[in-house]
Amino acid sequence: MRFTHPLAKKAKIWPMKSLDGSERRVLVVVTTLALDPDNENYKKKLVDRLSDAVAVHLATTADADAFILLNRMRDWDA
């Protein structure tokens, strides 16, 4: 089942390999929300809403073991 949410631009499951060689499936969610609490545009309520939605999705499906929220690369400060 695919994860979709109004605050998420894109979501995809990626296999991640740890240093000990074990592999986990991680749901990578790309968003335009400011994720840094020090950013003046950071809105904790919106970030929490997206995080909660992802957590509920993972609890109801066996698609992934964990998740990470990321900003689009073009939104990163150089």
Secondary structure, 3 states (H helix, E strand, C coil): CCCCCCCCCEEEEEEEECCCCCEEEEEEEEECCCCCCCCCCCCHHHHHHHHHHHHHHHHHCCCCCEEEEEECHHHCCC
